[in-house]
C-alpha cells in the first residue's frame, strides 16, 4: 500500500514537473532559450481498483435499461420497410402467379390497413392483406375469361401464326451473293 502511494506521488511529481517545464518554455519562448531536460519514467503498473456502484438509484436505472424487452416481430411490422417485404413473401407463397406490380400495390394498401386498424399480431397481418385484396380486387372489375373463351383465343392465335409462316421467306445464308 505504501509503495503504491509512493508510486502515485512520483507520477504526480513527474507530471507536474513536465507541465511546469512546458509552461516555462511557452512563457519564455522568444526571450530566453533554456533547455530543461525531461525526465522519462518507465511505465508504472498500478493495481486494479474495483469500482462498485453504491447508489441504488443508478443501479436500478442501469438494470431497467438493460432489461428492456425488444419489440416483437409484429410491432416491427409497423414499419413499411419491414412490412412490405414480409407481405410480398407471404403473398408470393400463396399466389405465385400474381403480377409483381399487383403484389406491391396490395402490400402497400395492406400496410395502411395494418397500421390504422389491425391488432399487432398474425391475425391482424393476415386480415390487413385480405382486406386490401378485397378493396383492390373487388367484384366491380369484370370476371376473368372462362376456359372456353381462353381456348378459342388460343386457336385464333395459332391460326394467325400459321398464316405468317407461309408468307415469310428467309434467305438462305449459302445462296447470298457476295458484294465486292
Residue frames as a rotation matrix with the C-alpha (Angstrom) as fourth column:
UNK 1
0.572 0.820 0.000 0.00
0.820 -0.572 0.000 0.00
0.000 0.000 -1.000 0.00
UNK 2
0.479 -0.472 -0.740 2.84
0.112 -0.803 0.585 2.40
-0.870 -0.363 -0.332 0.91
UNK 3
-0.590 -0.733 0.340 4.65
0.397 0.103 0.912 1.51
-0.704 0.672 0.230 -2.29
UNK 4
-0.091 0.662 0.744 1.53
0.990 -0.021 0.140 2.31
0.108 0.749 -0.653 -4.34
UNK 5
0.828 0.394 -0.399 1.18
0.474 -0.872 0.124 5.70
-0.299 -0.292 -0.909 -2.68
UNK 6
0.042 -0.901 -0.432 4.87
0.047 -0.430 0.902 6.44
-0.998 -0.058 0.024 -3.30
UNK 7
-0.610 -0.220 0.761 4.47
0.713 0.266 0.649 5.47
-0.345 0.939 -0.005 -6.97
UNK 8
0.380 0.836 0.395 1.44
0.914 -0.405 -0.021 7.72
0.143 0.369 -0.918 -7.31
UNK 9
0.723 -0.180 -0.667 3.32
0.183 -0.881 0.436 10.61
-0.667 -0.437 -0.604 -5.71
UNK 10
-0.383 -0.923 0.046 6.28
0.229 -0.047 0.972 10.07
-0.895 0.383 0.229 -8.04
UNK 11
-0.376 0.334 0.864 3.98
0.926 0.124 0.355 10.05
0.011 0.934 -0.356 -11.07
UNK 12
0.722 0.684 -0.107 2.20
0.690 -0.724 0.026 13.18
-0.060 -0.093 -0.994 -9.85
UNK 13
0.364 -0.677 -0.640 5.54
0.065 -0.667 0.743 14.94
-0.929 -0.312 -0.199 -9.33
UNK 14
-0.617 -0.617 0.488 6.75
0.492 0.182 0.852 13.92
-0.615 0.765 0.191 -12.79
UNK 15
0.031 0.719 0.695 3.55
0.983 -0.148 0.109 15.14
0.181 0.680 -0.711 -14.44
UNK 16
0.834 0.255 -0.489 3.75
0.407 -0.882 0.235 18.42
-0.371 -0.395 -0.840 -12.54
UNK 17
-0.038 -0.948 -0.316 7.43
0.143 -0.318 0.937 18.85
-0.989 -0.010 0.147 -13.50
UNK 18
-0.615 -0.152 0.773 6.74
0.751 0.186 0.634 18.22
-0.240 0.971 0.000 -17.20
UNK 19
0.423 0.854 0.304 3.74
0.893 -0.450 0.019 20.56
0.153 0.263 -0.953 -17.13
UNK 20
0.715 -0.207 -0.668 5.75
0.198 -0.856 0.478 23.33
-0.671 -0.473 -0.571 -15.49
UNK 21
-0.396 -0.913 0.096 8.62
0.313 -0.036 0.949 22.84
-0.863 0.406 0.300 -17.92
UNK 22
-0.355 0.341 0.870 6.25
0.930 0.034 0.366 23.15
0.096 0.939 -0.329 -20.89
UNK 23
0.748 0.654 -0.114 4.60
0.664 -0.739 0.118 26.22
-0.007 -0.164 -0.987 -19.37
UNK 24
0.336 -0.718 -0.610 8.03
0.149 -0.599 0.787 27.78
-0.930 -0.355 -0.094 -18.75
UNK 25
-0.614 -0.566 0.549 9.06
0.595 0.125 0.794 27.09
-0.519 0.814 0.260 -22.35
UNK 26
0.054 0.721 0.690 5.85
0.959 -0.230 0.165 28.61
0.277 0.653 -0.704 -23.71
UNK 27
0.804 0.304 -0.511 6.13
0.501 -0.810 0.306 31.68
-0.321 -0.502 -0.803 -21.49
UNK 28
0.369 -0.771 -0.519 9.74
-0.331 -0.631 0.701 32.48
-0.868 -0.087 -0.488 -22.35
UNK 29
0.611 -0.078 0.788 9.90
0.605 0.687 -0.401 31.07
-0.510 0.722 0.467 -25.84
UNK 30
0.714 -0.271 0.645 11.22
0.483 -0.476 -0.735 34.18
0.506 0.837 -0.209 -27.56
UNK 31
0.796 -0.392 0.461 13.16
-0.545 -0.795 0.266 35.76
0.262 -0.463 -0.847 -24.70
UNK 32
-0.069 -0.813 0.578 15.22
-0.923 0.271 0.271 33.02
-0.377 -0.514 -0.770 -23.14
UNK 33
0.483 0.156 -0.861 16.22
-0.580 0.794 -0.182 29.75
0.656 0.588 0.474 -24.68
UNK 34
-0.335 -0.516 0.788 16.74
-0.923 0.347 -0.165 27.36
-0.189 -0.783 -0.593 -21.82
UNK 35
-0.063 0.277 -0.959 16.71
-0.458 0.845 0.275 23.65
0.886 0.457 0.073 -22.37
UNK 36
-0.109 0.121 0.987 15.19
-0.963 0.234 -0.135 21.84
-0.247 -0.965 0.091 -19.44
UNK 37
-0.844 -0.235 -0.482 15.73
-0.396 0.879 0.265 18.11
0.361 0.414 -0.835 -19.66
UNK 38
0.254 0.965 0.058 12.64
-0.861 0.198 0.469 15.96
0.441 -0.169 0.881 -19.46
UNK 39
-0.603 -0.353 0.715 12.52
-0.684 0.691 -0.234 13.07
-0.412 -0.630 -0.658 -17.07
UNK 40
-0.017 0.573 -0.820 11.38
-0.766 0.519 0.378 9.90
0.642 0.634 0.430 -18.77
UNK 41
-0.332 0.004 0.943 9.99
-0.814 0.504 -0.288 7.30
-0.476 -0.864 -0.164 -16.42
UNK 42
-0.964 0.084 -0.251 9.31
-0.061 0.852 0.519 3.69
0.258 0.516 -0.817 -17.28
UNK 43
-0.132 0.990 0.040 5.62
-0.432 -0.093 0.897 2.78
0.892 0.101 0.440 -17.33
UNK 44
-0.858 -0.083 0.507 4.22
-0.513 0.186 -0.838 2.16
-0.025 -0.979 -0.202 -13.88
UNK 45
-0.449 0.731 -0.513 1.72
0.182 0.637 0.749 -0.62
0.875 0.243 -0.420 -13.29
UNK 46
-0.623 0.340 0.705 -0.92
-0.763 -0.464 -0.450 0.42
0.174 -0.818 0.548 -10.85
UNK 47
-0.917 0.346 0.200 -3.10
0.245 0.881 -0.405 -2.09
-0.316 -0.322 -0.892 -9.04
UNK 48
-0.566 0.789 0.238 -6.62
0.317 -0.058 0.946 -2.51
0.761 0.612 -0.217 -10.33
UNK 49
-0.918 0.383 0.100 -9.24
-0.281 -0.453 -0.846 -0.57
-0.279 -0.805 0.524 -8.47
UNK 50
-0.655 0.752 0.080 -12.64
0.710 0.576 0.405 -2.18
0.259 0.322 -0.911 -8.37
UNK 51
-0.867 0.442 0.230 -15.48
-0.459 -0.888 -0.022 0.26
0.194 -0.124 0.973 -8.68
UNK 52
-0.664 0.731 -0.158 -18.78
0.746 0.633 -0.206 -0.52
-0.051 -0.255 -0.966 -7.06
UNK 53
-0.479 0.615 0.626 -21.98
-0.050 -0.731 0.680 1.30
0.876 0.295 0.381 -7.75
UNK 54
-0.918 0.053 -0.393 -23.18
0.396 0.174 -0.902 2.26
0.020 -0.983 -0.180 -4.33
UNK 55
-0.685 0.703 -0.193 -26.22
-0.595 -0.692 -0.410 4.26
-0.421 -0.166 0.892 -5.30
UNK 56
-0.497 0.559 0.664 -29.30
0.370 0.829 -0.421 2.09
-0.785 0.037 -0.618 -5.65
UNK 57
0.475 0.719 -0.507 -30.98
-0.169 -0.491 -0.854 4.54
-0.863 0.492 -0.112 -7.99
UNK 58
-0.014 -0.565 -0.825 -28.17
-0.968 -0.197 0.152 4.27
-0.249 0.801 -0.544 -10.54
UNK 59
-0.867 -0.331 0.373 -28.06
-0.286 0.943 0.172 0.50
-0.409 0.043 -0.912 -10.18
UNK 60
-0.167 0.893 0.418 -31.79
0.407 0.449 -0.795 0.13
-0.898 0.038 -0.438 -10.77
UNK 61
0.496 0.307 -0.812 -31.72
-0.519 -0.646 -0.561 2.58
-0.697 0.699 -0.161 -13.66
UNK 62
-0.451 -0.733 -0.510 -28.99
-0.877 0.256 0.407 0.56
-0.168 0.631 -0.758 -15.35
UNK 63
-0.801 0.200 0.564 -30.90
0.103 0.974 -0.200 -2.63
-0.590 -0.102 -0.801 -14.73
UNK 64
0.264 0.960 -0.094 -34.05
0.116 -0.128 -0.985 -1.13
-0.957 0.249 -0.145 -16.28
UNK 65
0.277 -0.206 -0.939 -32.11
-0.849 -0.510 -0.139 0.00
-0.450 0.835 -0.316 -19.36
UNK 66
-0.707 -0.648 -0.283 -30.51
-0.705 0.621 0.342 -3.38
-0.046 0.442 -0.896 -19.92
UNK 67
-0.777 0.448 0.443 -33.66
0.231 0.856 -0.462 -5.37
-0.586 -0.257 -0.769 -19.19
UNK 68
-0.195 0.748 -0.635 -35.84
-0.716 -0.551 -0.429 -3.56
-0.670 0.371 0.643 -21.74
UNK 69
0.051 0.307 0.950 -37.81
0.319 0.896 -0.307 -6.05
-0.946 0.319 -0.053 -23.83
UNK 70
-0.912 -0.370 -0.176 -37.05
-0.047 -0.332 0.942 -5.88
-0.407 0.868 0.285 -27.57
UNK 71
-0.162 0.909 -0.384 -40.05
-0.884 -0.306 -0.353 -5.20
-0.438 0.282 0.853 -29.84
UNK 72
0.010 0.247 0.969 -41.89
0.120 0.962 -0.247 -8.22
-0.993 0.119 -0.020 -31.14
UNK 73
-0.821 -0.340 0.458 -41.87
0.450 0.106 0.887 -9.07
-0.350 0.934 0.066 -34.82
UNK 74
0.036 0.915 0.403 -45.47
0.989 -0.089 0.115 -7.86
0.142 0.394 -0.908 -35.10
UNK 75
0.639 0.106 -0.762 -44.55
0.367 -0.912 0.181 -4.47
-0.676 -0.395 -0.622 -33.64
UNK 76
-0.439 -0.869 -0.231 -41.64
0.096 -0.300 0.949 -4.25
-0.894 0.394 0.215 -36.06
UNK 77
-0.481 0.318 0.817 -44.09
0.870 0.287 0.400 -4.75
-0.107 0.904 -0.415 -38.93
UNK 78
0.585 0.670 -0.456 -45.49
0.612 -0.734 -0.293 -1.28
-0.532 -0.108 -0.840 -38.19
UNK 79
-0.136 -0.692 -0.709 -42.52
-0.325 -0.645 0.692 -0.06
-0.936 0.325 -0.137 -40.27
UNK 80
0.754 0.518 -0.404 -43.29
-0.513 0.080 -0.855 -0.01
-0.410 0.852 0.326 -44.02
UNK 81
0.067 -0.834 -0.547 -39.74
-0.957 0.102 -0.273 -1.12
0.284 0.542 -0.791 -44.87
UNK 82
-0.829 -0.297 0.474 -40.27
-0.461 0.842 -0.279 -4.31
-0.316 -0.450 -0.835 -42.86
UNK 83
-0.053 0.934 0.354 -43.95
-0.295 0.324 -0.899 -4.89
-0.954 -0.152 0.258 -43.67
UNK 84
0.499 0.349 -0.793 -43.83
-0.815 -0.120 -0.566 -4.74
-0.293 0.929 0.225 -47.48
UNK 85
-0.410 -0.666 -0.623 -41.12
-0.819 0.570 -0.070 -7.42
0.402 0.481 -0.779 -47.98
UNK 86
-0.873 0.136 0.468 -42.80
-0.207 0.767 -0.608 -9.75
-0.441 -0.628 -0.641 -45.46
UNK 87
0.145 0.987 -0.074 -46.17
-0.390 -0.012 -0.921 -9.19
-0.909 0.162 0.383 -47.11
UNK 88
0.231 -0.128 -0.964 -44.67
-0.972 0.005 -0.234 -9.78
0.035 0.992 -0.123 -50.57
UNK 89
-0.803 -0.579 -0.139 -43.13
-0.563 0.815 -0.137 -13.04
0.193 -0.032 -0.981 -49.39
UNK 90
-0.616 0.634 0.468 -46.43
-0.094 0.531 -0.842 -14.19
-0.782 -0.563 -0.267 -47.85
UNK 91
0.387 0.795 -0.467 -48.45
-0.593 -0.174 -0.787 -13.31
-0.707 0.581 0.404 -50.97
UNK 92
-0.064 -0.503 -0.862 -45.90
-0.971 0.229 -0.061 -14.97
0.228 0.833 -0.504 -53.29
UNK 93
-0.919 -0.255 0.302 -46.10
-0.343 0.895 -0.286 -18.18
-0.197 -0.366 -0.909 -51.25
UNK 94
-0.267 0.913 0.310 -49.90
0.050 0.334 -0.941 -18.29
-0.962 -0.236 -0.135 -51.55
UNK 95
0.804 0.580 0.130 -50.34
0.226 -0.095 -0.970 -16.87
-0.551 0.809 -0.207 -55.07
UNK 96
-0.158 -0.987 0.020 -47.16
0.406 -0.046 0.913 -17.19
-0.900 0.152 0.408 -57.14
UNK 97
-0.251 0.094 0.963 -48.91
0.967 0.060 0.246 -16.18
-0.034 0.994 -0.105 -60.41
UNK 98
0.757 0.571 -0.318 -49.88
0.575 -0.813 -0.089 -12.65
-0.310 -0.116 -0.944 -59.31
UNK 99
0.441 -0.578 0.687 -48.04
0.525 -0.455 -0.719 -9.87
0.728 0.677 0.103 -61.15
UNK 100
-0.380 -0.733 -0.564 -45.31
0.895 -0.137 -0.425 -8.05
0.234 -0.666 0.708 -59.19
UNK 101
-0.838 0.089 0.539 -46.95
-0.086 -0.996 0.030 -4.61
0.539 -0.021 0.842 -59.51
UNK 102
0.236 0.972 -0.015 -50.23
-0.241 0.073 0.968 -6.02
0.941 -0.225 0.252 -58.17
UNK 103
0.320 -0.206 -0.925 -48.38
0.809 0.568 0.154 -7.56
0.493 -0.797 0.349 -55.21
UNK 104
-0.756 -0.653 -0.038 -46.63
0.592 -0.659 -0.463 -4.24
0.277 -0.373 0.886 -54.50
UNK 105
-0.499 0.659 0.563 -49.94
-0.402 -0.751 0.524 -2.33
0.768 0.035 0.640 -54.61
UNK 106
0.467 0.702 -0.538 -51.59
0.115 0.555 0.824 -4.94
0.877 -0.447 0.179 -52.42
UNK 107
0.012 -0.545 -0.838 -48.80
0.933 0.308 -0.187 -4.85
0.360 -0.780 0.512 -49.81
UNK 108
-0.894 -0.313 0.322 -48.74
0.217 -0.929 -0.300 -1.03
0.393 -0.198 0.898 -49.65
UNK 109
-0.121 0.931 0.343 -52.51
-0.510 -0.355 0.784 -0.94
0.852 -0.080 0.518 -49.14
UNK 110
0.487 0.270 -0.831 -52.29
0.426 0.757 0.496 -3.76
0.763 -0.595 0.253 -46.58
UNK 111
-0.560 -0.744 -0.365 -49.68
0.727 -0.230 -0.647 -1.79
0.398 -0.627 0.670 -44.63
UNK 112
-0.706 0.364 0.607 -52.10
-0.374 -0.920 0.117 1.15
0.601 -0.145 0.786 -44.38
UNK 113
0.400 0.901 -0.167 -54.78
-0.354 0.320 0.879 -1.17
0.845 -0.293 0.447 -43.00
UNK 114
0.195 -0.399 -0.896 -52.34
0.707 0.690 -0.154 -2.86
0.679 -0.604 0.417 -40.60
UNK 115
-0.825 -0.565 -0.006 -51.20
0.431 -0.623 -0.652 0.43
0.364 -0.541 0.758 -39.10
UNK 116
-0.636 0.610 0.472 -54.64
-0.550 -0.788 0.277 2.05
0.541 -0.083 0.837 -38.98
UNK 117
0.265 0.958 0.106 -56.94
-0.831 0.171 0.529 -0.79
0.489 -0.229 0.842 -37.93
UNK 118
0.494 0.055 -0.868 -55.31
-0.062 0.998 0.028 -4.10
0.867 0.040 0.496 -37.22
UNK 119
0.906 -0.278 0.318 -54.01
-0.304 0.094 0.948 -5.55
-0.294 -0.956 0.001 -33.99
UNK 120
0.172 -0.941 -0.293 -50.29
-0.965 -0.101 -0.240 -6.22
0.197 0.324 -0.925 -33.94
UNK 121
-0.126 -0.221 0.967 -50.36
-0.426 0.892 0.148 -9.98
-0.896 -0.394 -0.207 -34.33
UNK 122
-0.904 -0.297 0.309 -50.53
0.100 0.555 0.826 -12.65
-0.417 0.777 -0.471 -37.02
UNK 123
-0.125 0.944 0.304 -54.30
0.905 0.234 -0.354 -12.37
-0.406 0.231 -0.884 -37.36
UNK 124
0.498 0.268 -0.825 -54.03
0.083 -0.961 -0.262 -8.60
-0.863 0.062 -0.501 -37.88
UNK 125
-0.520 -0.769 -0.373 -51.33
-0.417 -0.154 0.896 -9.14
-0.746 0.621 -0.240 -40.52
UNK 126
-0.816 0.254 0.519 -53.50
0.519 0.718 0.464 -11.65
-0.254 0.648 -0.718 -42.41
UNK 127
0.203 0.969 -0.140 -56.65
0.811 -0.247 -0.531 -9.55
-0.549 -0.006 -0.836 -42.09
UNK 128
0.141 -0.213 -0.967 -54.85
-0.237 -0.956 0.176 -6.49
-0.961 0.204 -0.186 -43.45
UNK 129
-0.866 -0.490 -0.102 -53.76
-0.235 0.219 0.947 -8.40
-0.442 0.844 -0.305 -46.56
UNK 130
-0.559 0.731 0.391 -57.24
0.808 0.585 0.061 -9.88
-0.184 0.350 -0.919 -47.10
UNK 131
0.339 0.717 -0.610 -58.92
0.549 -0.677 -0.491 -6.51
-0.764 -0.168 -0.622 -46.62
UNK 132
-0.218 -0.500 -0.838 -56.51
-0.450 -0.710 0.541 -4.83
-0.866 0.495 -0.070 -49.05
UNK 133
-0.959 -0.104 0.264 -57.19
0.154 0.591 0.792 -7.57
-0.239 0.800 -0.550 -51.60
UNK 134
-0.128 0.985 0.111 -60.94
0.916 0.161 -0.367 -7.02
-0.380 0.055 -0.923 -51.24
UNK 135
0.372 0.249 -0.894 -60.52
0.089 -0.968 -0.233 -3.29
-0.924 0.007 -0.383 -51.79
UNK 136
-0.394 -0.656 -0.644 -58.11
-0.571 -0.374 0.731 -3.53
-0.720 0.656 -0.227 -54.72
UNK 137
-0.957 0.022 -0.288 -59.59
-0.218 0.598 0.771 -6.55
0.190 0.801 -0.568 -56.49
UNK 138
-0.490 0.845 0.214 -63.28
-0.381 0.014 -0.925 -6.07
-0.784 -0.535 0.315 -55.80
UNK 139
-0.313 0.483 0.818 -66.12
0.665 0.727 -0.174 -7.61
-0.678 0.489 -0.549 -57.84
UNK 140
0.488 0.459 -0.742 -66.63
-0.160 -0.789 -0.594 -4.33
-0.858 0.409 -0.312 -59.74
UNK 141
-0.402 -0.700 -0.590 -63.97
-0.787 -0.066 0.614 -5.47
-0.469 0.711 -0.524 -62.17
UNK 142
0.465 0.588 -0.662 -65.01
-0.845 0.517 -0.135 -7.87
0.263 0.623 0.737 -64.93
UNK 143
0.668 -0.167 0.725 -64.51
-0.282 0.845 0.454 -11.54
-0.689 -0.507 0.517 -64.19
UNK 144
-0.458 -0.881 -0.114 -61.67
-0.543 0.176 0.821 -13.39
-0.704 0.438 -0.559 -65.81
UNK 145
-0.138 0.366 -0.920 -62.26
-0.955 0.199 0.222 -15.23
0.264 0.909 0.321 -69.06
UNK 146
0.652 0.404 0.642 -63.74
-0.553 0.832 0.037 -18.70
-0.519 -0.379 0.766 -68.96
UNK 147
-0.204 -0.767 0.609 -61.77
-0.076 0.632 0.771 -21.73
-0.976 0.111 -0.187 -70.10
UNK 148
0.315 0.401 0.860 -63.77
0.797 0.381 -0.469 -21.93
-0.516 0.833 -0.199 -73.35
UNK 149
0.994 0.058 -0.097 -63.00
0.006 -0.886 -0.463 -18.31
-0.113 0.459 -0.881 -74.24
UNK 150
0.279 -0.960 -0.013 -59.31
-0.638 -0.196 0.745 -18.82
-0.718 -0.200 -0.667 -73.50
UNK 151
-0.176 -0.309 0.935 -59.21
0.372 0.858 0.354 -21.96
-0.912 0.410 -0.036 -75.70
UNK 152
0.688 0.503 0.523 -60.91
0.677 -0.186 -0.712 -20.04
-0.261 0.844 -0.469 -78.55
UNK 153
0.863 -0.423 -0.274 -58.39
-0.441 -0.897 -0.004 -17.19
-0.244 0.124 -0.962 -78.29
UNK 154
-0.041 -0.918 0.394 -55.50
-0.380 0.379 0.844 -19.67
-0.924 -0.115 -0.364 -78.34
UNK 155
0.118 0.156 0.981 -56.91
0.730 0.655 -0.192 -21.28
-0.673 0.739 -0.037 -81.52
UNK 156
0.961 0.256 0.107 -57.14
0.264 -0.726 -0.635 -17.85
-0.085 0.638 -0.765 -83.17
UNK 157
0.525 -0.838 -0.153 -53.56
-0.680 -0.520 0.517 -17.03
-0.513 -0.168 -0.842 -82.22
UNK 158
-0.171 -0.586 0.792 -52.36
0.060 0.796 0.602 -20.41
-0.983 0.151 -0.101 -83.52
UNK 159
0.442 0.385 0.810 -54.16
0.806 0.226 -0.547 -19.92
-0.393 0.895 -0.211 -86.86
UNK 160
0.976 -0.130 -0.173 -52.72
-0.176 -0.940 -0.291 -16.39
-0.125 0.315 -0.941 -87.20
UNK 161
0.189 -0.977 0.100 -49.20
-0.597 -0.034 0.801 -17.67
-0.780 -0.211 -0.590 -86.62
UNK 162
-0.002 -0.135 0.991 -49.66
0.537 0.835 0.115 -20.34
-0.843 0.533 0.071 -89.33
UNK 163
0.882 0.367 0.295 -50.54
0.447 -0.454 -0.771 -17.65
-0.148 0.812 -0.565 -91.88
UNK 164
0.744 -0.635 -0.209 -47.32
-0.608 -0.772 0.183 -15.78
-0.278 -0.010 -0.961 -91.18
UNK 165
0.037 -0.771 0.636 -45.17
-0.156 0.624 0.766 -18.88
-0.987 -0.127 -0.098 -91.53
UNK 166
0.318 0.154 0.936 -46.33
0.789 0.505 -0.351 -19.37
-0.527 0.849 0.039 -95.15
UNK 167
0.930 0.204 0.305 -45.78
0.351 -0.735 -0.580 -15.78
0.106 0.647 -0.755 -96.27
UNK 168
0.700 -0.713 -0.043 -42.36
-0.612 -0.629 0.479 -15.02
-0.368 -0.309 -0.877 -94.82
UNK 169
0.851 -0.521 -0.069 -39.30
0.365 0.681 -0.635 -16.17
0.378 0.515 0.769 -96.79
UNK 170
0.708 -0.701 -0.083 -36.00
-0.286 -0.392 0.874 -16.07
-0.645 -0.596 -0.478 -95.05
UNK 171
0.608 -0.523 -0.597 -32.93
-0.691 0.022 -0.723 -16.01
0.391 0.852 -0.348 -97.34
UNK 172
0.912 -0.376 -0.163 -30.63
0.406 0.883 0.236 -19.00
0.055 -0.281 0.958 -97.21
UNK 173
0.659 -0.686 -0.307 -27.21
-0.309 -0.619 0.722 -17.90
-0.686 -0.381 -0.620 -95.93
UNK 174
-0.165 -0.761 0.628 -25.44
0.403 0.529 0.747 -20.09
-0.900 0.376 0.219 -98.54
UNK 175
0.173 0.344 0.923 -27.30
0.980 0.034 -0.196 -18.52
-0.099 0.938 -0.331 -101.50
UNK 176
0.790 0.155 -0.594 -26.45
0.208 -0.978 0.021 -14.90
-0.577 -0.140 -0.804 -100.72
UNK 177
0.627 -0.570 0.531 -24.29
0.587 -0.101 -0.803 -13.11
0.511 0.815 0.271 -103.28
UNK 178
0.107 -0.686 -0.719 -21.09
0.854 -0.307 0.420 -11.57
-0.509 -0.660 0.553 -102.10
UNK 179
0.962 0.190 0.198 -20.88
0.261 -0.860 -0.439 -7.87
0.087 0.473 -0.877 -102.80
UNK 180
0.104 -0.994 -0.040 -17.39
0.990 0.100 0.101 -6.81
-0.096 -0.050 0.994 -103.82
